């Protein structure tokens, strides 16, 4: 009996699944889970599945689809299985429709034992013998027994991978070691939910390493718990593979090792290629020992375009900066609401605090928020450097950001100092130094030289020009009026809606937040108008989709209508990502509609002259907004435009085929848009 025992029953198996599209396939399998008492709320569970589908496609290739989620509506870890003769499009990388569909349902609070069951199943999906046996199965009972481990799939049913480990649930250490002291690798795999891709990637790498005659140890950073690689295993490794969609934990452990850094799906689909690329980073000597290839930089990624890496560096810095923006900005905004704009000139609360004075409390809020704001640029710079060269670059990056603040170079200077620090430390890590010096390099030599160099460059070389540019930008924003202001608001609105939380969205938000730090105390500063326009533009895509699902229900699937209810709250809270499930299902109609509405909202906010000191909060910070009624008008106008455009575009498609009774007519397909 395997760890998957009890995961599925014959009642949860459909060997003749014939859905019209992916949405119908998901609903048919979910209905079986509801009928068996494994799911308590059909629409709520499907909304959670749709939210996971919106993050990334769950088509794995080779005819396998694994829709999955963790949901509060699931009573116990369960699996519903469907086999389709025609296949269902799950947006697999190889374009092949899925004929085997595994709907994995995990409770939101599942314990480690339950999650290990799902991890074991994910590994088994990488075994061709296992999936081949399911394709040949003749009864639901046979499928349930094979998945639960009550029967061993016949090896003749599908060709097994050469040198694959005996069982799919074997731990990473079961991969055969290379003989003769050959290539030794370590890997880390992780994905957003940590249920399926994390373990499938680990299994694929183990099998590929076995085929290549290499040894690999894999650390799965998933929901079933993480067993860190032993320090001696990492030390003995010749190269590292990171297959991840979320940040690798404790990445500094691998400092100095050649690294192949890719998304988790690359390991699932191209494991052999990743093993070969890792092998290319080292040179095997005649004696069988592996040594780093001289051209490889520690921490360098392989096969990734420089623009992709640059974007990742910037996004890492921004993601670490945003909590400081939100906390500091909201505290400052609350201070102004309580004590007025003159609170900015209040004396230090050290020695001047009165417990019963609202003025003193406002001063505490302002001075605390200002202190938090003081970390924005150093944190941005430090984590850009960290993304490039890991922990060794943090000191130079943070120090460079602090110098950027001191010379008035602002967030632009922080970006420059972070890049300079990161690449400087990355270059220094290539130095071939004597063994006696190597031990103090990361704690003394690298921080000393990198901080001194970055400080000199920011103080003497690039700081002043960047500061002049920042002053010019601030002056331009403060002087904005008329058509120029409206055009800027519309442009920022388009950026906020184009990728709904992606790089363009973050660029627009960072521009506004960076300008906010230089806004001063003037209540009508142009920088405050920019922040107001950006927040309004970020609110309208989810609000517009929520409105559209309310006024034209028949144009949306039940899952989308359920998402629409949540989108009201998400949009009102300035969480643009609330529109992503709609955009993922129908991008050619939803994205243009979102852009149109956000451009409307952003342009109107600038035209009305509304201002905002809080960098986040949505309607919950309405008392802190200048001209609040006009601000609401702008948001309402953007919401209506978004809803109207998406309704018109969806209404223009070709009519859908008649559906079964009880199913809303004209429901759009999930996946590629029709018409």
C-alpha positions in Angstrom: 0.0 0.0 0.0 1.5 3.4 -1.0 1.2 6.8 0.6 -1.6 7.6 -1.8 -4.0 5.1 -0.2 -7.5 6.5 0.1 -6.9 9.4 -2.1 -9.4 8.3 -4.7 -12.4 6.0 -4.9 -14.1 4.5 -8.0 -16.8 7.1 -7.7 -14.3 9.8 -8.3 -13.2 8.3 -11.6 -14.7 9.2 -15.0 -13.3 7.1 -17.8 -15.6 8.8 -20.4 -15.1 12.4 -19.7 -16.5 14.4 -22.7 -16.4 18.1 -21.8 -17.0 20.9 -24.2 -14.0 22.8 -22.8 -11.7 23.1 -19.8 -14.3 24.8 -17.7 -16.8 22.0 -18.2 -14.1 19.4 -17.4 -13.2 21.1 -14.1 -16.9 21.3 -13.2 -17.6 17.7 -14.0 -14.7 16.4 -11.8 -15.5 18.9 -9.0 -19.1 17.6 -9.0 -17.9 14.1 -8.2 -15.9 15.5 -5.3 -19.0 17.2 -4.0 -21.1 14.0 -4.4 -18.6 12.1 -2.3 -18.5 14.7 0.4 -14.9 15.6 -0.3 -15.9 19.2 -1.3 -18.6 21.2 0.5 -19.1 24.2 -1.9 -19.0 23.5 -5.6 -18.7 27.1 -6.8 -16.4 28.2 -4.0 -14.0 25.3 -4.8 -14.1 26.0 -8.5 -13.3 29.6 -7.8 -10.2 28.4 -6.0 -9.2 26.1 -8.8 -9.7 29.0 -11.3 -7.5 31.3 -9.2 -4.7 28.6 -9.3 -5.2 28.2 -13.1 -4.8 32.0 -13.5 -1.3 31.8 -11.9 0.1 29.5 -14.5 -1.3 26.8 -16.9 -1.5 23.3 -15.3 -1.1 21.4 -18.6 2.1 19.3 -18.1 2.5 18.0 -21.6 2.4 14.4 -22.7 -1.4 14.5 -22.4 -1.5 15.2 -18.7 -3.4 18.0 -16.9 -3.2 18.5 -13.2 -5.7 21.3 -12.1 -5.2 21.6 -8.3 -5.6 24.0 -5.4 -5.8 24.3 -1.6 -9.3 25.3 -0.6 -11.2 25.7 2.6 -14.1 23.9 0.9 -12.1 20.6 0.7 -12.8 18.2 3.6 -9.8 15.8 3.0 -7.0 15.4 0.4 -8.7 14.0 -2.6 -8.2 13.3 -6.3 -10.8 13.2 -9.1 -9.6 11.5 -12.3 -11.0 12.0 -15.8 -10.0 10.3 -19.1 -11.0 12.0 -22.2 -11.0 10.5 -25.7 -10.7 13.9 -27.5 -8.6 15.7 -24.9 -8.9 19.0 -23.1 -6.8 22.0 -23.7 -4.8 22.8 -20.5 -2.3 25.1 -22.3 0.5 22.5 -22.1 3.9 23.6 -23.4 3.8 20.9 -26.1 0.3 21.9 -27.2 -1.1 18.4 -26.7 -4.6 18.2 -25.2 -4.8 16.4 -21.9 -6.4 13.0 -22.0 -5.5 12.2 -18.4 -6.8 14.9 -16.0 -6.0 14.7 -12.3 -7.9 17.2 -10.2 -6.0 17.4 -6.9 -8.0 18.9 -4.0 -6.1 19.7 -0.7 -7.7 21.2 2.4 -6.5 24.8 3.2 -5.2 23.5 6.6 -3.9 20.1 5.5 -1.2 18.7 7.7 2.2 17.4 6.5 1.0 13.8 6.2 -1.8 14.7 3.8 0.4 17.0 1.8 3.0 14.2 1.5 0.3 12.0 0.0 -0.2 14.6 -2.8 3.6 15.0 -3.2 3.9 11.2 -3.7 1.2 11.3 -6.4 2.9 14.2 -8.2 6.1 12.1 -8.4 4.2 9.1 -9.8 2.8 11.2 -12.6 6.3 11.4 -14.1 6.5 7.7 -14.5 5.4 6.6 -18.0 4.5 3.1 -16.8 2.1 4.6 -14.3 0.3 7.0 -16.7 0.4 4.3 -19.4 -1.4 1.9 -17.1 -4.1 4.5 -16.5 -4.6 5.0 -20.2 -5.1 1.2 -20.6 -7.4 0.8 -17.5 -10.8 -0.7 -18.2 -12.7 0.2 -15.0 -12.9 2.9 -12.4 -11.9 0.4 -9.8 -8.7 -0.5 -11.6 -7.8 3.3 -11.9 -8.5 3.9 -8.2 -6.5 0.8 -7.2 -3.5 1.8 -9.3 -3.5 5.4 -8.0 -4.0 4.3 -4.4 -1.1 1.8 -4.9 -3.1 -1.4 -4.5 -1.8 -2.7 -7.8 1.5 -2.3 -9.5 1.2 -1.0 -13.1 2.4 -3.5 -15.7 5.7 -2.3 -17.1 4.6 -3.3 -20.5 1.8 -0.8 -20.6 4.2 2.0 -21.3 8.0 2.3 -21.8 9.6 3.2 -18.5 12.3 5.8 -18.4 15.8 4.3 -18.6 17.5 4.1 -15.2 14.4 5.5 -13.4 14.2 4.9 -9.7 12.1 1.9 -8.7 9.3 3.8 -7.2 8.0 7.3 -7.9 7.8 8.2 -4.3 11.5 7.4 -3.6 13.4 10.2 -2.0 16.0 12.2 -3.9 18.8 10.2 -2.5 17.6 7.1 -4.3 18.9 8.4 -7.6 21.9 6.2 -8.5 25.2 7.8 -7.9 27.6 8.2 -10.8 30.5 5.8 -10.7 34.1 6.8 -10.7 33.5 10.1 -8.8 31.7 11.7 -11.7 29.3 14.7 -11.8 27.6 15.5 -8.5 24.6 17.9 -8.6 22.2 19.4 -6.1 18.9 21.0 -7.0 16.1 23.0 -5.4 12.5 22.9 -6.8 9.6 25.1 -5.7 6.3 26.4 -7.1 3.6 28.8 -5.8 1.3 26.2 -4.3 3.9 23.6 -3.5 1.6 20.7 -4.4 2.4 19.4 -7.8 5.1 21.0 -9.9 7.6 21.1 -7.0 7.6 17.3 -6.8 7.2 16.5 -10.5 10.2 18.7 -11.2 12.3 16.9 -8.5 11.3 13.5 -10.0 12.2 14.6 -13.5 15.6 15.8 -12.5 16.3 12.6 -10.6 15.4 10.4 -13.6 17.4 12.7 -16.0 20.4 12.6 -13.8 20.3 8.8 -13.7 20.2 8.6 -17.4 23.2 10.9 -17.6 25.2 8.8 -15.1 25.3 11.7 -12.6 24.2 11.9 -9.0 21.7 14.5 -7.9 20.2 15.4 -4.5 17.0 17.5 -4.7 15.6 19.7 -2.0 11.8 20.2 -2.5 10.6 23.4 -1.0 6.9 22.5 -1.1 3.9 22.3 1.1 4.8 18.9 2.3 7.6 20.3 4.3 11.3 20.8 3.4 14.3 18.8 4.4 17.3 21.0 3.7 20.2 19.6 1.8 23.1 18.7 4.2 25.9 21.2 4.1 28.4 18.4 3.2 26.2 17.5 0.2 26.2 21.0 -1.0 29.9 21.4 -0.5 30.6 18.2 -2.6 28.3 19.3 -5.4 29.9 20.5 -8.7 26.9 22.6 -9.8 23.4 23.6 -8.7 20.0 23.6 -10.5 17.3 26.0 -9.2 13.9 25.1 -10.8 11.6 27.6 -9.0 8.7 30.0 -9.4 9.1 31.4 -5.9 12.2 32.6 -4.2 14.7 29.9 -3.2 15.0 29.8 0.6 18.5 30.3 2.1 20.1 30.7 -1.3 23.4 31.9 0.3 24.1 28.2 1.0 25.0 27.7 -2.6 27.3 30.7 -2.9 30.3 30.0 -5.1 28.7 27.2 -7.0 27.9 27.3 -10.8 24.1 27.6 -11.0 21.5 26.9 -13.7 18.5 29.0 -12.7 15.1 28.3 -14.4 11.4 28.1 -13.8 10.0 25.0 -12.3 8.2 23.9 -15.5 11.6 23.8 -17.3 12.6 21.0 -15.0 9.4 19.1 -15.6 9.7 19.3 -19.4 13.4 19.7 -20.1 15.2 17.9 -17.3 17.7 16.3 -19.6 18.6 19.7 -21.0 19.1 21.1 -17.5 21.4 18.3 -16.5 23.4 18.8 -19.7 23.6 22.6 -19.0 24.8 21.9 -15.4 27.4 19.5 -16.8 28.6 22.2 -19.2 29.4 24.5 -16.2 32.0 22.1 -14.9 34.9 20.2 -16.5 35.5 16.5 -15.7 39.2 15.7 -15.4 40.8 12.5 -16.6 40.9 11.3 -13.0 37.1 11.7 -12.8 37.1 14.8 -10.6 34.8 17.7 -11.5 36.2 21.3 -11.4 34.3 24.5 -12.2 34.7 25.7 -15.8 36.7 28.9 -15.7 34.3 31.0 -17.7 31.4 30.5 -15.2 30.6 33.1 -12.7 29.3 32.1 -9.3 25.6 32.7 -9.1 25.3 33.1 -12.8 22.2 31.8 -14.6 22.5 29.8 -17.7 20.5 30.2 -20.9 18.4 33.2 -19.7 18.2 36.4 -21.7 19.9 39.4 -20.0 16.7 41.4 -20.2 14.8 38.7 -18.3 17.5 38.7 -15.6 17.5 42.5 -15.4 13.7 42.5 -14.9 14.0 39.9 -12.2 16.6 42.0 -10.3 14.4 45.1 -10.4 11.3 43.2 -9.4 13.1 41.7 -6.5 14.1 45.1 -5.2 10.7 46.5 -5.7 8.9 43.6 -3.9 11.1 44.1 -0.8 10.6 47.8 -0.9 6.8 47.8 -1.1 6.1 46.9 2.6 8.1 49.9 3.7 6.2 52.1 1.2 2.8 50.8 2.5 3.7 51.1 6.2 5.5 54.4 6.0 3.1 56.0 3.6 0.0 55.1 5.5 1.5 56.2 8.8 2.4 59.6 7.3 -1.0 59.9 5.7 -2.7 59.2 9.1 -0.5 61.7 10.8 -1.6 64.4 8.3 -5.2 63.4 8.8 -4.9 63.8 12.6 -2.5 66.7 13.0 -2.6 68.5 9.6 0.3 69.2 7.3 2.1 71.3 9.9 2.8 68.1 11.8 5.8 67.7 9.5 7.6 70.4 11.4 6.7 69.1 14.9 9.7 68.6 17.2 11.0 65.1 18.0 8.6 63.2 20.2 11.6 62.3 22.4 11.0 64.5 25.4 8.0 66.2 23.8 5.3 63.5 24.0 2.0 64.1 25.8 -0.2 61.0 26.3 -3.5 63.0 26.0 -2.4 65.2 23.1 -3.6 64.2 19.6 -0.9 66.4 18.2 1.7 64.2 20.0 0.2 61.0 18.6 0.1 62.5 15.1 3.8 63.4 15.6 4.6 59.8 16.6 2.9 58.5 13.5 4.6 61.0 11.2 8.1 60.4 12.6 7.7 56.7 12.6 6.4 56.7 9.0 9.2 59.1 8.0 11.7 56.7 9.5 10.2 53.8 7.6 10.3 55.9 4.4 14.0 56.4 5.0 14.6 52.7 4.3 12.8 52.7 0.9 15.8 53.5 -1.3 18.4 51.5 0.7 16.1 48.4 0.7 15.4 48.8 -3.0 19.1 49.1 -3.8 20.2 46.4 -1.4 17.8 43.7 -2.7 18.6 44.5 -6.3 22.2 43.8 -5.4 21.2 40.7 -3.5 19.3 39.4 -6.5 22.4 39.7 -8.6 25.1 38.4 -6.3 23.3 37.1 -3.2 24.0 38.0 0.4 27.6 39.2 -0.2 26.2 42.2 -2.1 23.7 43.3 0.5 26.1 45.6 2.4 27.2 47.5 -0.7 23.7 47.7 -2.1 22.2 49.1 1.1 25.1 51.5 1.7 24.8 52.7 -1.9 21.1 53.3 -1.4 21.8 55.3 1.7 24.3 57.4 -0.1 21.8 57.9 -2.9 19.4 59.4 -0.3 22.1 61.6 1.1 23.0 63.1 -2.2 19.3 63.5 -3.3 19.5 60.9 -6.1 16.3 59.2 -4.8 15.0 55.9 -6.1 16.7 56.3 -9.5 20.0 56.5 -7.7 19.0 53.4 -5.7 18.4 51.4 -8.8 21.8 52.5 -10.1 23.6 51.8 -6.9 22.0 48.4 -6.5 23.0 47.4 -10.0 26.6 48.7 -9.5 26.9 46.9 -6.2 25.5 43.6 -7.5 27.7 43.3 -10.5 30.7 44.6 -8.7 30.4 41.8 -6.0 29.6 39.2 -8.7 32.8 40.2 -10.5 34.8 40.1 -7.2 33.4 36.6 -6.5 35.3 35.4 -9.6 38.6 36.3 -8.2 41.1 33.4 -7.8 42.6 34.2 -4.4 44.9 32.2 -2.2 43.3 29.7 0.1 44.4 31.7 3.2 42.4 34.7 1.9 39.4 32.9 0.7 37.9 32.4 4.1 37.7 36.2 4.9 36.6 37.2 1.4 32.8 37.2 2.0 33.0 38.8 5.5 35.8 41.3 5.2 37.4 41.8 1.8 34.2 41.9 -0.4 32.2 44.1 1.9 35.1 46.5 2.5 36.0 47.0 -1.1 32.5 47.0 -2.5 31.1 49.5 0.0 34.1 51.8 -0.5 33.8 51.6 -4.3 30.0 52.1 -4.5 30.2 54.9 -2.0 32.8 56.7 -4.0 30.9 56.3 -7.3 27.6 57.5 -5.7 29.2 60.5 -3.9 31.6 61.6 -6.6 30.7 60.3 -10.0 27.0 59.5 -10.7 25.1 60.8 -7.6 25.0 64.4 -8.6 23.7 63.9 -12.2 21.0 61.6 -10.9 20.0 64.0 -8.2 19.7 66.8 -10.8 17.5 64.5 -12.9 15.3 63.7 -9.8 15.0 67.4 -9.0 13.9 68.1 -12.6 11.4 65.2 -12.4 9.9 66.5 -9.1 9.7 70.0 -10.5 8.0 68.8 -13.7 5.4 66.8 -11.7 4.7 69.7 -9.4 4.2 71.9 -12.4 1.9 69.6 -14.3 -1.5 71.0 -15.4 -4.0 70.8 -18.1 -3.6 68.3 -21.0 -0.1 67.2 -19.9 -1.3 66.0 -16.6 -4.3 64.2 -18.2 -2.0 62.5 -20.7 0.4 61.4 -17.9 -2.5 60.0 -15.9 -3.8 58.1 -18.9 -0.4 56.7 -19.6 0.1 55.5 -16.0 -3.4 54.1 -16.1 -2.6 52.0 -19.2 0.6 50.7 -17.5 -1.3 49.7 -14.4 -3.9 47.7 -16.3 -1.7 46.1 -19.0 -0.3 43.3 -17.0 -2.3 43.7 -13.7 0.5 43.3 -11.1 3.3 42.4 -13.6 6.4 44.4 -14.5 4.7 47.4 -16.2 2.2 47.7 -13.3 5.1 47.7 -10.8 7.1 50.2 -12.9 4.1 52.6 -12.8 3.6 52.0 -9.1 7.3 52.4 -8.2 7.4 55.7 -10.2 4.5 57.0 -8.2 5.8 55.8 -4.8 9.3 57.2 -5.6 7.8 60.6 -6.5 5.7 60.4 -3.3 8.9 60.3 -1.2 9.9 63.6 -2.7 6.5 65.3 -2.5 7.3 67.5 0.5 4.5 68.9 2.6 2.6 70.9 -0.1 -1.0 69.6 -0.1 -1.4 70.0 -3.9 2.0 68.7 -5.1 2.0 67.1 -8.5 3.6 64.0 -7.0 0.5 63.5 -4.9 -1.7 63.7 -7.9 0.4 61.0 -9.6 0.0 58.7 -6.6 -3.8 59.3 -6.7 -4.0 58.6 -10.4 -2.0 55.3 -10.1 -4.1 54.0 -7.3 -7.4 54.8 -9.0 -6.1 53.2 -12.2 -5.2 50.1 -10.3 -8.6 49.8 -8.7 -10.7 49.9 -11.9 -9.8 46.6 -13.7 -11.2 44.3 -10.9 -14.1 46.7 -10.2 -15.0 46.8 -13.8 -15.0 43.0 -14.2 -17.1 42.7 -11.0 -19.6 45.1 -12.5 -19.6 43.3 -15.8 -20.3 39.9 -14.1 -23.3 41.6 -12.3 -24.9 43.2 -15.3 -24.2 40.6 -18.0 -24.1 37.3 -16.1 -24.7 35.1 -19.1 -21.4 36.2 -20.6 -19.4 34.7 -17.8 -18.9 31.2 -16.4 -20.1 30.4 -12.9 -16.4 30.5 -11.7 -16.0 34.0 -13.2 -19.2 35.2 -11.6 -17.9 33.8 -8.3 -14.6 35.6 -8.9 -16.6 38.8 -9.6 -17.9 38.8 -6.1 -14.4 38.8 -4.7 -13.3 41.3 -7.2 -15.5 44.0 -5.6 -13.4 43.8 -2.4 -10.1 43.4 -4.2 -10.6 46.3 -6.5 -11.9 48.6 -3.6 -8.7 47.6 -1.8 -6.3 48.5 -4.7 -5.4 44.9 -5.5 -5.3 45.0 -9.3 -4.5 41.2 -9.4 -8.2 40.6 -8.7 -8.8 40.9 -12.5 -6.2 38.3 -13.4 -8.6 35.3 -13.5 -10.7 37.1 -16.1 -7.7 38.1 -18.1 -6.2 34.6 -18.1 -9.4 33.2 -19.4 -10.1 35.8 -22.1 -7.0 38.1 -22.5 -7.9 39.6 -25.9 -11.1 41.1 -24.5 -10.4 41.7 -20.8 -7.0 43.4 -21.1 -8.1 46.1 -23.6 -11.2 46.7 -21.5 -9.0 47.1 -18.4 -6.7 49.5 -20.2 -9.5 51.6 -21.4 -11.0 51.9 -17.9 -7.7 52.6 -16.2 -6.8 55.3 -18.7 -10.1 56.9 -18.1 -9.7 56.8 -14.3 -6.1 58.0 -14.3 -6.8 60.9 -16.7 -9.8 62.1 -14.8 -8.0 62.0 -11.5 -5.2 64.2 -12.9 -7.9 66.5 -14.5 -9.7 66.8 -11.2 -6.5 67.5 -9.3 -7.2 64.8 -6.6 -4.2 64.1 -4.4 -3.1 61.1 -2.3 -0.4 60.8 0.3 -1.1 57.1 1.2 0.7 54.7 -1.2 -2.0 52.0 -0.7 -5.4 51.3 0.8 -8.0 51.9 -1.9 -11.3 53.4 -0.7 -10.3 52.7 2.9 -8.0 55.7 2.9 -10.7 58.0 1.3 -10.5 60.5 4.1 -6.8 61.1 3.2 -7.6 61.9 -0.4 -7.8 65.4 -1.8 -11.2 66.1 -3.6 -12.6 62.7 -2.5 -15.9 63.0 -4.3 -14.3 63.8 -7.6 -11.9 60.9 -7.0 -14.8 58.5 -6.6 -16.3 59.9 -9.8 -13.1 59.1 -11.6 -13.1 55.5 -10.2 -16.7 55.0 -11.1 -16.2 56.3 -14.6 -13.2 53.9 -15.1 -15.2 51.0 -13.7 -18.1 51.7 -16.0 -15.8 52.0 -19.1 -14.1 48.7 -18.2 -17.4 46.9 -17.8 -18.9 48.4 -20.9 -16.0 47.6 -23.2 -15.7 44.0 -21.9 -19.4 43.4 -22.3 -19.3 44.8 -25.9 -16.3 42.7 -26.8 -17.6 39.5 -25.3 -21.0 40.2 -27.0 -19.4 40.4 -30.4 -18.1 36.8 -30.4 -19.9 34.0 -32.2 -22.8 32.4 -30.3 -21.8 29.3 -28.3 -23.4 26.0 -29.1 -26.5 25.1 -27.1 -25.7 23.7 -23.7 -27.3 21.3 -21.4 -30.2 22.3 -19.3 -29.3 24.1 -16.2 -26.1 25.6 -17.7 -26.2 29.4 -18.6 -26.5 29.9 -22.3 -23.8 31.7 -24.1 -21.1 30.9 -21.5 -17.7 31.7 -22.9 -15.0 29.0 -23.1 -12.1 29.1 -20.7 -8.7 29.3 -22.3 -8.2 30.9 -25.8 -10.9 33.4 -26.7 -13.5 32.4 -29.3 -14.9 34.3 -32.1 
